Structures are given as structure tokens and as C-alpha cells.
């Protein structure tokens, strides 16, 4: 009887660990198309918009990209953010989280572009000359 109780306790403990692991891992961003690079593009969604953070600051937007496993982002301040083929912003802040393989990207709009939370935008990874090019370069 004592053996059966120990065995059932062991099985219950194993199931609790397995279920707990699934609950913890389900909170991570799934490896879907969003946030993964398609060739030389890093697509992400706008998750936050703000009027200004500091006195004299301009409105800005923040997006988050995940799924950067085995990829080191080569993105710099001033890189261009696109929506479709339209140039809509310039990168102003980057925060790379290596543990979660994600990147927080803050950007300011250009030419009074209207940017909404939930918009899908993208930027070029490994852009060799970001300031000399105003046309998208990862579209092929």
C-alpha cells in the first residue's frame, strides 16, 4: 500500500511539473511569422504610442519583435521603419533582450505619418548604408 502511495505521489509530482512547464512556456511569444525576419526584413507590430516622454519631445511609437533565435540584429539609431513600402519612421531607441530573443524598437514618425497601435511595420536588418537610401531594401 505504501509503495502505491509513493508511486502515485511521484506520478502526480511529474504531472504537476509538466503542466507547470507548459504554463510557463505558453506565456512566451510563439514562433509565428510576425517578429521573424523574412530575408533581410524584421517585421514587428506597434504596441505602444505616446505623445511625448520629456519636455520638448515629439510623439513616438514602440514595437516589439520576437523570434530572433540564432540571429544578431544589426539595427542602429536612425534606421528607417516602413509600413508596406511607405517610409513611416526613424529608430530612436533599441533594447535587445537576449534571454527572450526579442527586440524593443522605439521610433519617431516622419512626414506626419499616421501610425496606429497594431500596425505591422518593418525595418531592414544589416542595412549597409541606412542614411543614403530612402527606398526599401529588403523587399526582394
C-alpha positions as CSV (number, residue, x, y, z in Angstrom):
1,X,0.0,0.0,0.0
2,X,2.9,2.4,0.9
3,X,4.6,1.6,-2.5
4,X,1.4,2.5,-4.4
5,X,1.1,5.8,-2.5
6,X,4.7,6.7,-3.2
7,X,4.3,5.8,-6.8
8,X,1.1,7.9,-7.2
9,X,2.8,10.8,-5.4
10,X,5.7,10.5,-7.9
11,X,3.4,10.4,-10.9
12,X,1.4,13.4,-9.5
13,X,4.6,15.4,-9.0
14,X,5.7,14.6,-12.5
15,X,2.4,15.7,-14.0
16,X,2.5,19.0,-12.0
17,X,6.0,19.7,-13.3
18,X,4.9,19.0,-16.9
19,X,1.8,21.1,-16.6
20,X,3.7,24.0,-14.9
21,X,6.4,23.9,-17.6
22,X,3.7,24.2,-20.3
23,X,2.0,27.1,-18.5
24,X,5.3,29.0,-18.2
25,X,6.3,28.4,-21.8
26,X,2.9,29.3,-23.2
27,X,3.4,32.9,-22.0
28,X,6.3,33.3,-24.5
29,X,5.7,34.7,-27.9
30,X,5.0,31.9,-30.4
31,X,7.4,31.5,-33.3
32,X,5.0,32.8,-35.9
33,X,5.7,34.9,-39.0
34,X,5.4,38.2,-37.1
35,X,8.6,39.2,-35.5
36,X,10.7,36.9,-37.6
37,X,12.9,38.1,-40.3
38,X,11.8,37.4,-43.9
39,X,15.1,37.5,-45.6
40,X,16.6,40.9,-44.7
41,X,13.4,42.3,-43.0
42,X,12.4,42.4,-39.4
43,X,8.7,42.7,-39.1
44,X,7.0,43.8,-35.9
45,X,3.8,45.3,-34.5
46,X,3.4,48.7,-32.9
47,X,2.4,48.0,-29.3
48,X,2.6,51.4,-27.7
49,X,2.2,55.1,-28.8
50,X,3.0,58.2,-26.7
51,X,2.6,61.9,-27.1
52,X,6.0,62.8,-25.6
53,X,8.1,61.5,-22.8
54,X,10.1,64.6,-22.0
55,X,9.6,68.3,-22.3
56,X,10.1,69.3,-25.9
57,X,9.9,65.7,-27.1
58,X,7.9,64.6,-30.1
59,X,5.3,61.8,-30.4
60,X,6.7,58.3,-30.8
61,X,5.8,54.7,-31.1
62,X,7.2,51.4,-29.8
63,X,7.2,48.0,-31.3
64,X,8.3,44.6,-30.2
65,X,9.8,41.9,-32.3
66,X,10.5,38.3,-31.1
67,X,11.8,35.1,-32.7
68,X,15.3,36.4,-33.1
69,X,16.9,33.0,-32.3
70,X,20.2,32.5,-33.9
71,X,20.1,36.0,-35.3
72,X,22.0,39.0,-34.1
73,X,20.1,42.2,-35.1
74,X,22.2,44.8,-36.9
75,X,19.9,47.8,-36.4
76,X,21.1,51.3,-35.4
77,X,19.5,54.6,-34.3
78,X,18.3,56.5,-37.4
79,X,17.4,53.4,-39.4
80,X,14.2,53.7,-41.4
81,X,10.9,52.0,-40.4
82,X,8.5,51.1,-43.2
83,X,4.8,50.2,-43.4
84,X,4.4,48.3,-46.6
85,X,6.6,50.3,-49.0
86,X,5.9,53.7,-47.2
87,X,8.6,55.2,-45.0
88,X,6.9,56.0,-41.7
89,X,9.6,56.4,-39.0
90,X,13.2,56.6,-37.8
91,X,14.5,54.4,-35.0
92,X,15.2,56.4,-31.8
93,X,15.7,53.7,-29.2
94,X,16.6,50.0,-29.2
95,X,16.5,47.5,-26.4
96,X,17.7,43.9,-27.2
97,X,16.6,41.2,-24.8
98,X,18.9,38.3,-25.5
99,X,17.2,36.0,-23.0
100,X,13.8,36.2,-24.7
101,X,15.3,36.7,-28.2
102,X,13.3,39.9,-28.6
103,X,13.9,43.5,-29.5
104,X,12.0,46.6,-28.4
105,X,12.1,49.3,-31.1
106,X,11.1,52.9,-30.4
107,X,10.7,55.2,-33.4
108,X,9.5,58.7,-34.3
109,X,7.2,59.2,-37.2
110,X,8.4,61.0,-40.3
111,X,6.4,63.3,-42.6
112,X,3.4,63.4,-40.2
113,X,2.8,59.7,-40.9
114,X,-0.3,58.3,-39.0
115,X,0.8,55.2,-37.1
116,X,-1.6,53.2,-35.1
117,X,-1.2,50.6,-32.3
118,X,-1.4,47.3,-34.1
119,X,0.1,48.4,-37.3
120,X,2.5,46.0,-38.8
121,X,5.8,47.7,-39.7
122,X,9.3,46.5,-40.6
123,X,12.9,47.6,-41.0
124,X,15.9,46.3,-42.8
125,X,18.3,44.1,-40.9
126,X,22.0,44.6,-41.8
127,X,21.4,47.8,-43.8
128,X,24.9,48.8,-45.0
129,X,24.0,52.4,-45.9
130,X,20.9,53.4,-44.0
131,X,21.2,57.1,-44.4
132,X,22.0,57.0,-48.2
133,X,18.9,55.1,-49.1
134,X,15.3,56.3,-48.8
135,X,13.8,53.3,-50.6
136,X,13.1,49.9,-49.0
137,X,16.0,47.4,-49.4
138,X,14.7,44.1,-48.2
139,X,11.8,43.8,-50.5
140,X,13.1,41.1,-52.8
